[in-house]
């Protein structure tokens, strides 16, 4: 049973940066694709970014390309989301999730139903 715990959320002004982290326990993350999703008030949860088990392949939503970057450290069982040039539209609860275990080191997914394990979320608020 993989357990995920997010950290790093908070309040930031528009144009600022935050770095979210997600620490895993109870399993070896190197076999799982990892993703970040977010849910704004009154909206459905949406895909933000994903990274393959090896870290060699990434995917991200068009709305965050060039601003939000996913990375992982398999030795430390962690995944990060570097968030730059934030706008009020990025305000949401951000969730870390793990999909797998995968037979491919380069597989990623943007589909929520592929993700078996989820963290509790961390709030990101961007003020204008």
C-alpha positions as CSV (number, residue, x, y, z in Angstrom):
1,X,0.0,0.0,0.0
2,X,1.6,3.2,-1.2
3,X,0.9,6.3,0.9
4,X,1.5,9.8,-0.5
5,X,1.9,13.0,1.4
6,X,2.0,16.4,-0.3
7,X,3.7,19.5,1.1
8,X,4.8,23.0,-0.1
9,X,1.5,24.6,-0.7
10,X,0.6,28.1,0.4
11,X,-0.3,31.6,-0.5
12,X,1.7,33.4,-3.2
13,X,1.3,36.5,-5.3
14,X,0.6,36.4,-9.0
15,X,3.9,35.9,-10.8
16,X,5.5,34.1,-7.9
17,X,6.7,30.6,-7.5
18,X,6.1,27.5,-5.4
19,X,7.6,24.1,-5.2
20,X,5.3,21.2,-4.2
21,X,6.7,18.0,-3.0
22,X,5.2,14.6,-2.5
23,X,6.8,11.9,-0.3
24,X,5.9,8.2,-0.7
25,X,6.0,5.4,1.8
26,X,4.9,1.8,1.8
27,X,6.2,1.1,-1.7
28,X,9.0,1.6,-4.2
29,X,8.0,4.6,-6.4
30,X,10.5,3.7,-9.1
31,X,7.9,1.3,-10.5
32,X,5.1,3.9,-10.7
33,X,4.2,6.7,-13.0
34,X,3.5,9.8,-10.9
35,X,1.2,12.6,-11.5
36,X,-0.1,15.9,-10.2
37,X,-3.8,16.8,-10.5
38,X,-5.6,19.9,-9.2
39,X,-9.1,20.8,-8.2
40,X,-10.3,24.4,-8.1
41,X,-13.5,25.3,-6.1
42,X,-16.6,24.3,-8.0
43,X,-14.6,22.6,-10.7
44,X,-13.7,19.0,-11.6
45,X,-10.3,17.6,-10.8
46,X,-8.0,18.0,-13.7
47,X,-4.6,16.7,-14.9
48,X,-1.6,18.9,-14.4
49,X,1.5,16.9,-15.1
50,X,2.9,13.3,-15.1
51,X,6.3,11.6,-15.1
52,X,7.2,8.1,-16.1
53,X,8.7,5.6,-13.6
54,X,12.2,6.2,-14.9
55,X,11.7,10.0,-15.1
56,X,12.6,9.9,-18.8
57,X,9.2,10.9,-20.1
58,X,6.9,13.7,-18.9
59,X,3.6,15.1,-20.0
60,X,1.7,18.2,-18.9
61,X,-1.5,20.0,-19.6
62,X,-1.4,22.8,-22.2
63,X,-2.5,25.3,-19.6
64,X,0.7,24.8,-17.5
65,X,3.3,24.1,-20.2
66,X,6.4,26.2,-19.7
67,X,5.4,27.2,-16.2
68,X,4.9,24.0,-14.1
69,X,7.5,21.3,-14.3
70,X,7.3,17.8,-12.8
71,X,10.4,16.0,-11.6
72,X,11.2,12.9,-9.4
73,X,13.9,11.5,-7.2
74,X,13.5,7.7,-7.0
75,X,16.3,7.4,-4.5
76,X,14.3,9.6,-2.1
77,X,10.9,8.3,-3.1
78,X,9.7,11.9,-3.9
79,X,8.1,13.8,-6.8
80,X,8.1,17.6,-7.2
81,X,6.1,20.2,-9.0
82,X,8.0,23.4,-9.7
83,X,5.4,26.1,-10.2
84,X,6.6,29.4,-11.8
85,X,4.7,32.5,-13.1
86,X,1.7,31.6,-11.1
87,X,-1.7,33.2,-11.9
88,X,-4.9,33.3,-9.9
89,X,-6.2,30.6,-12.2
90,X,-3.7,28.2,-10.7
91,X,-5.5,28.4,-7.3
92,X,-6.6,24.9,-6.4
93,X,-5.9,21.9,-4.2
94,X,-3.1,20.0,-5.7
95,X,-3.0,16.2,-5.5
96,X,-0.1,13.8,-6.0
97,X,-1.0,10.4,-7.4
98,X,0.7,7.1,-8.3
99,X,-0.2,4.8,-11.2
100,X,1.1,1.3,-11.6
101,X,3.2,-0.7,-11.0
102,X,4.1,-0.3,-14.7
103,X,5.9,-2.7,-17.0
104,X,7.2,0.3,-19.0
105,X,9.8,2.7,-17.6
106,X,8.5,5.4,-20.0
107,X,4.8,5.2,-19.5
108,X,2.8,8.2,-18.3
109,X,-0.9,8.9,-18.1
110,X,-3.1,11.9,-17.9
111,X,-6.2,9.8,-16.9
112,X,-7.3,9.9,-13.3
113,X,-8.6,6.3,-13.4
114,X,-5.1,5.1,-14.1
115,X,-4.0,6.4,-10.7
116,X,-4.4,3.9,-7.9
117,X,-3.0,5.9,-5.0
118,X,-3.7,9.5,-4.0
119,X,-2.5,12.0,-1.5
120,X,-4.7,14.2,0.6
121,X,-3.8,17.3,-1.3
122,X,-2.2,20.7,-0.6
123,X,-3.8,24.1,-1.1
124,X,-2.2,26.6,-3.4
125,X,-3.7,30.1,-3.4
126,X,-2.5,32.7,-5.9
127,X,-3.5,36.3,-5.1
128,X,-3.9,38.9,-7.8
